[in-house]
Amino acid sequence: MDHPFRKKWGQNFLVDNNLLDKIVSTVDPQLNDHILEIGPGEGVLSEKILPQVKEMLAIEIDPLLVDHLNKQKNLKKLNVIQGDILVNNIRDLPITSPVRVIGNIPYNITSPIIFWLIEQLDYWDDAFVMAQKEVAQRLTAKVSTKAYGRLTVVVGAYLNVDYRFTIPPDVFIPKPKVDSAFIWLTKKKQPLIKDEDYVKFKKIVAAAFNQRRKMLRNSMKSWDFSKLVKENIDFSRRPESLSIEEFSLLVK
């Protein structure tokens, strides 16, 4: 397909068959799976996974690509919806949940999509996402490292992030300027933060990392923490030295 690449949608299409096979074997689709694919593009991954699963729904924002997908004979069983995934909820989509999610996602919306997943934990089992390598490194960063920050902590309170492999730019058309990474997201058996504390937790973590060089007692002085928190956390520490578990105590 001779497709005009739309910069506004961050389109980079995978064209390397060996890599596509590696992705499929990493996802390991099963006959009973219900797969939600975000941004199927020209359908090169869809056509490999579709025959191996019970049900598959693809959401694509580009109407030209939706038209292309609907014309493919080998994708007859693929349910294609035109739209923006971020304004949809999994439970409202025409697919049985919980779903398994796969997505070659535009890099400018990687974080919003991961937060979108956190906000509907009951409706999916696991997710495989293509992300910019730098973002993947932030998601999997260890405490007290430069990459460790707001994204690491908020996501890590709910999800396990497994960095599977790095992907070079030359397997895409057009080539992105950065390396990519394939990551696997699974849900923690027990989230560290209750649903009702999610918004507060995000604000606390953001406030701490907005001044990451400052001690917590300076960056968090406008917050009123409980006696329990003050007994358990040393506020002379800097935010990057607190583990995700310690951050989760701040909402107690």
N, C-alpha and C positions, 0 to 999 in steps of 0.2 A: 504494500500500500504506500503510495506517495503522499505522505501526510504533512501538512504545514505544521511545524512545531510551534506550540503556543507558549510563549515565555511566561504569560500570566499564570499558567497552570503548572509551570515547572516540569514540562514534559521531557523525559529522557527514556527512550525505549530500549529494553534489553534485547540484544541481538545475538548473543553467544549461546549456542545450543548446549555446550558442555556445562556452562554455568546454570542454565535452566534445569538441566538434569540434576545438577548438584542441589539446587534449591528444592526440587521435587523430593529427592531422597532425604533431605534434611526435614522437610515438612512431614514426610511419611504419611501421605493420605490413606485413610482407611475406608472400607466400603460403607460404614455407617455414618461417615462424617457429613456435616452440613457446613459447607465452606462459604464464607463471605469474602469476596475479593474486592479490595479497594483499589481503584485505578488500574483496570485490566489492560489499558492501552490497546494494542492490536490483538490481544488474546493469545499471545505465544505461551504464556504460563497456563492460562485457563485451559487450553486444548490438551495440555499434558495431564492436568489434575482432574478435569471433568469426568473422564471415563472411570476413574478410580474411586469416586465418592457417590454418596446417595443423592446429594442435592448441592447445587452451587448457584450463588447469586453474585453478580458483579455490579458494582456501582461506578459509573464513569461520568465525569462532569462534561466531557467534550462531546457535543451532539454528533460531530462527524465520525468519531470513533464508535459511538453507540450504533450508528447506522452501519458502519463497517462490520462490527461484531454480529449484528443481527442478520447479516448476509452470509456469514460463514456456515457452510454445510456441516462442518464438524463441531459447531458450537450450538446446534439446534436445541440441546437440552439446557443450555446456559440461560438463566433468567437475567436479562440485562436491564438495569434501571439507569436513566439519565438523571444525574443530580449531584449535589454536594453532600458527601458523607457526614459532614459536621452538623448539618441541620436535620439529620435523621437519627432516630433511635433504633437500636437493633430490634427491640421488641415489636416495633411497628413495621418492620420489613417483612416481605412475603417469603420468609424462610423459617424453618424450625430452629428454635434456640435450645440449648446453648450452641453457638456456632464456633468454628475455628476461623480465625481471621488471617488473611495474607494480604500484603500490600506493598507495591513499589510506589511509595507515597512521595509526593512533592516535598522536598526537604524543608521548605518554608512552613509546612504545617505538621511536621513530625511531632513536635511537643503538643500542639492542640489535639492531635489524634490520640496520643497516649493518654492525655487527660480525659478525652472523650471515652476511652476504654475504662479508665478508673471509675468514671461516673456511672457505668453500667456493668459492674462486675458479675451480676447474676446471669448475664445473657451471652457470655462467651467462655470458652475453655482455655484457649491459648491463642497467641498471635505471633506471626512471623512478619517482621517489618524490615524493609530496606531503609536505612537511615544514613545520613552523612556520617562518616567515620568519627568526626570530632564529637558529634552528638552522642553516638554510641559509646564513646570513651567517657563522656560525662555521665551517662546513664549507669555505667558499670564502674565508676571511679571508686577508689578506696578512700577512706577517711584520711584527712590531713594531706591530701594531694591537691595540686592546682586545679585539676578537672572536677574535683568534688565540690558540689554546690547545690543550689536550690532544686534543680532538676533531679539530681541524684537522690536527694532526701525525700522530696514529695513523692516521687515515683516509687522509691524503695520502701516506703511505708506500706505500700499496697501490692507491689509486684516484684517478682524475681526477674532480673534481666540477664540473659545469657548471650554473650558475644560469640556468634558462631564462626563467621569468617569475614575477611576483608575482600572487597570487590574493587578492582582497578577501573579507572574511567573508560578504558578502551573497549569495554563490552557493551557500552551504551551508544545510541545515536539520538541526539548529538552527544558528544562527550562532555560530561560535567567537568568542572575545574578541580574537583576534589575526589578523594577516595571515598568509597561507600562501605557500609558494613551490613551484614545480615544478622539481625538479632531476634531472639526468641523471648517473648514475654509470657510468663505464667503468673497465676495469682498466688499470693501468700495464703497458706491455709487459714490464717487468722490475721486480717489487716491490723497494723499497729495503731491505726486511727479509726475511731468510730465515724459512721456516716455524718452524724450531727456535728462533729468537730472538724470536718474536712476543710471548710472555708477558713476557719480560724487558724488551722494548722498551716495552710498555704500562706496566710498573711504573716504569721510568726516567722516562718522559714524565709520568706522574701525579705522581711525587715532585718533579719539577722545577716543575710548574705548581701544585702544592699551596702553594708559597711563591713565587708569581710575582714578588713585589717583591724577593726576595733574590737575591744573586749565586749562581751555580751552586756555587761552592766552599763556600757555607754550606748551601744546600738539599740538596746531593748529597754531603755529607761522609761519610755512612755507606756510600757506594758505592766500590768499589775498581775504578778504571778503568785500562785498559792504558796503557803508555808511549805507544803510537801515538795514543790518544785525547788524552792530556795534551799531546802535541806539536801536535795539530791544532785543539784547542778552547781558547779563552781562558776559564778558569773564573771570571774576574771579570765576565763578562757575565750579563745576566738572561735567563731562559728565552725570553721572547717575542722576543728578538733573534736567536735561532738559527733558521736555515732548517730545513725538514723534512729536507733532505739532511744538514745538520750534526747534527741529532738522531739520524739513522740511523747516524752514526759512533760514537755512544756505546755501541753494543753490540759494536763490533769488539774 
